[in-house]
């Protein structure tokens, strides 16, 4: 069994921990937190050993009546690999600790690309990270764009990608980012950081990205234009995207007109925390004008990188090939079942 440590048990870390528990070939050694709070208590209730991420705050756990198993260094030493889900910048600072204990680590997309040996997306470059010491699982937006770009590039070839990202102002629990009532170019210059980030996965890809930040918390929205090297029909492109493991082409009959409706669907489907691990692409939006493809997709910023982290564990350790890992992850998490309900055909009548 792969022994996985989770350093940082917040929005991403707690989701990755739950996903690792579901994997038949992995175990959670424990999780590290900087302070006692409801998430630390939740980790204890779930049976995870809790470790103190900072020596100067270690005493706070005892004062709160929360038992800890040791320091974060103890967690790192016991782990085959660590998923670092700390806030941006902290992962890079932790790299020296991981190197000291000769434990490979996965950082998240908020870290600088130059701080790691490689960037990772399961669909696009799974086979490139085996044996690396420090790997970055790219951000939620880059993950969504990479999942879209990979099959299009393989099937049709790509001349140019242009994407406008309408980004949520903050996660639902990030009260420090609001209340807000504005629409901000973010950044006002071209490109946004997302294009260069996609180039860490597709170095030769020509891509321009623009970013906007809006007062919302549910999901990001992408308006995408891809100039292909051929001219497939829109139906053909829909079928290609719908056949991918982690893309959900929304049929019009579901009546999902926005991110709120998608989240409601996820709740009704029984997804944990109403998480949406797939790219959600509106089928009606998939259009071709000559060789130009246009579409809208929604990306759930809190969860689409979770299966990517699980696959990255196997990829770095060389424990499974791409197809095997993605299948294992999807089946264990319930991703293989899909998000959409099965459409029930009307019953035949005697006159039919």
N, C-alpha and C positions, 0 to 999 in steps of 0.2 A: 504494500500500500504506500502511495506517495504521501509523505508527511508535509502538510502545508501549514505555514504560519501566516496569519493575517495581521499586518501592522497598520492599524487605523481601522476603527470599527464604526464608520459613519455611513453616509449615503451609499457609497460603493462597497466598502469593506463588509458591511453586514450582509449585503446581497451576495457577494462573492462567497462569504462563509457558508451561507445557506445552500448555494449552488454546489460547493465542494462537498458538503455533507451528502448530497444526493448522488454523487459520483461513485460507481462501484469500485473504483481503483484509487480513491483518495480519502484521507482523513484530515480533519482540522486539529493541529497540535494545540492551538490556542489563539487568542486574539489580544492585541495590545491597544491600550487606551491611554490618553494623556490625563484624563480626569474622570472621576465618578459622575455618571449621569444616567438617564433612563436607558441609554443604549448599553452602558456597562452592565446595568442590572439585567437587561434583556439577555446579554451574552451569558451571564451566570445561569439564568433560568433555562437557557437552551443547552446547558451542560458544557459550555466552552470554558477552558481554563483562561483566566484573565491575567494579563501581564501589564506591569507599569511601564509606559513608554518614556517617562521622564523621572529621573531620580528626585528632582526637587519637588515633584508633586505626588510622590509615592505615598506620603503620609495621609493624603486626602482620602484615599480609599479606605484605610482603617478608620478614619474619623467618620466616614459615611457608612461604616459597618459592612463593607464589601471586601471579601477575601481575595487576595491576589496570589498567583502561583510563583511569581518572581519578577525579574526585570526583563525588558524587551530583549536584552542580549541572551538571556536563557532561552527565550522563544526562538531566536534566530539560530542558536547552536543546535537545537533539537530538530529543526526543520530541514527537509530536503530542498525546499524552495519557499521564498516569502513573497506574498502579494502585498506590496506597499500601497495602501490606499489612503495615505496621509494627505493633508492639504498640499496644494501646489508649492513646490520649492523644498518641502520637507523631505520628500523622497530622494532628491539629489543629495541632500545633506546626510541622509542615512546610508548612502552608497559605501562610505568608508567602513561602516560597521558590517555590512554584508560581506565586503571583501575580507575583513579581518577574520570572519568565521567561515570563509570559503563557501558561502551559501548564495546561490543565484537568486536574483530578485526580479520581480515584475513591478515597474513603476507605471503610473497612470498618465493620461494624455496631457495633463497640465504641466508636466515636467518638460524641460528643454530637450529637444532632440539631440543636442550635442552632449548631453549628460549620460547617454546610454550607448550601448554597443549596437543596438538595432531597434527599429520600430516594428510593430506587429499588427497584422490583421489576418484572422484565420482563413478567410476566403481568398486572400490575395497573395500572401507571402509566408505561409505556414512553414515551409521547408527551409527558410533562411536563418532561423534563430537557434537551431540546436547547438547546445554547448556554450551559448553566450552567457556571460555573467550578469549583465544588466540589460533588460529588455523593457521597452516602453509599449504598453498597450495603448494605441492611439485613442484620441478623444472620441466622445459620442458622435460628434458631427463628422469627423474624419472616418470613423468606423462606418457610418451610414453612407458616406460618399464612396468609400472603397468597396463596399458590398455591391453598390450599383455599378461602379466603373468596371470591376473585374469581368463579369460576364459579357458586358457590352464590348470591351476591348478584345476579349477572346473570340467572340462570335462575329463581330462586324469591323473591328478596328476603330480607333478614335483619332480624329484630327484635333479636336479642341473641346474642352469642358468649360462651361460658364455656369456658375451657381450663385444665387443670392440666398443667403441664409437669414431667416427671420428667427432670431434667438430669444428664448424666454429670458426674462429679466433675472430670475433666480429659481432655485428649486422651491417646492412648497414650504419647506421648513426654514428657508433662509430669510428670516424676518429682517435681518440687517440690510438687505438689499431693497427694502421697500418701506412704506408704500411709495409707489412711483406713478407718475401720470405723464408719460412722455414717450416719444419714439426717437431713438438715437441711432445715427450712423455709427457703427461700432466695428472697426474704426472708420473714420471719414475718408481715409486714403485707400488706394487699391494696391495690392490685394489685402483682404483680411488674412489672418494667420492660417486659415483653413487650407487655402491652396498650397502654400509651401509645406504644410503638414501632410497633405495628400501626397506630395512629392517624396516624402520619406518612405512611402509604400510603392509609388509609381514614379521613379526618378525621371523618366523621359516624358512624362505626360505634360501636355500643354493645358494648363488650367488657370482660370481667373475666378476669384471669389470676392463677393461683397458681403458685408454683414450689417444687419440691423438688430437693435435690441428693443424689445417691446414689453409693456407691463403685463406679462403673463407668466405662469409657472408650470403649465402642463407639459408642453413638448416644444421642440424646435420644428420649424417648417423650412423646407428647401424648395426653391424654384430652380429647376435644372434645365439647361439646354446643352445637349451633347451633339457636336457635329461628327457624324460617323463617316467611315470610309466607304460605306455602301448605303443602299437605300431600301432597308426592309420595310414591310408594312407595319402599321401600328399594332395589329393583332399579333403578328409574329413576335414583336418586342414584348408585348404583354405576356405571352406564353413563356418566353425566355425568362423574364423576371419572376413570374409566378412559380417557375420550376426550381428557383434557388431555395436553399435551406433557410435563409433568414431574411427573406423579403416576402411581404404580404401585399399582394395586389388586391386592393379593395374593390369588390364588385359593387356596381351602382345600386343593386337591390337592397344592400344593407342600410343605405340611407345615412352613411357616416359623412356628415358635412364639415367636420372639423376635429380638432384635437380633443375637445371635450367629449364628443361622441365616441371617439376611439377609446378613451379612458373608461367610459361607461361600459363599452363592450368588454374590455379587459376585466373589469370588476365582475360583470355577469358571467364571464368565462371562468371565474375562480382563480385568476392569476394572483400569485402572492404580491401584495402591495399594489395590485392593479398594474403590474409591470408589463411593459411591451418590449420584448427582446428583438423584435423584427423591425426592419424598415417598413413603414406603412405607405404604400404607393397608391394613389388614387388611379384606378384603372381608366376612368373616363378622361383623366388628364394626359394619358400617354398618347402623344400625337406625333406624326411625322410630317414634315414639310421638306420634301426632297430628302437630303441626307441629314436634316436637323431633327433631332428628337427633343421633345419637350415633355416635362412631367412635374408633378408636385409630390413630395414625400414628407412624411412626418417622422421625427426621431425622438424617442423617449430618452431624455438625457440622463435619467437616473439608472437605466437598466440595460441599454443595448450593448454596453461593453462587458456585461457580466459573463455571458457565454464565451466571449473572446478571452477573458482572463483564464477561464477554465481550460480552453484549448491551448493557450500559451504555456500553461504549466506542463502539459504533455509535450508540446513542441520543443521547449527549452531542454527538457530532460530526455528527449528522444524516446518517449514511452509509447507513442502511437503515431501512425501516419495521419495525414490530413483528413482523409475521408473517414477513417475509423474514429478519430477523436471527435470530429464534428457530429457524427452519428451518435456516439456515446453521450456527448454533452446534451444534444437535443433531446434524446430519449429520456435521459435522467431528469432533465428540467421540465419536461412536458412541452418543449418547443416543437417536437415532431408532430404533435396533435394539431398544430395550427391554432389560429386565433378566431377564425370565422366559424360560426355555426353552419351545419349542413343545411342546405336549402331543401325544404320538404316539398316534394311535388304534390299538387292537388290530387285527391283520390279520383279514380275514374268513375264515371256514372254509367248507368245502364244504357244511356243513349250514345256513349262513346264507342 
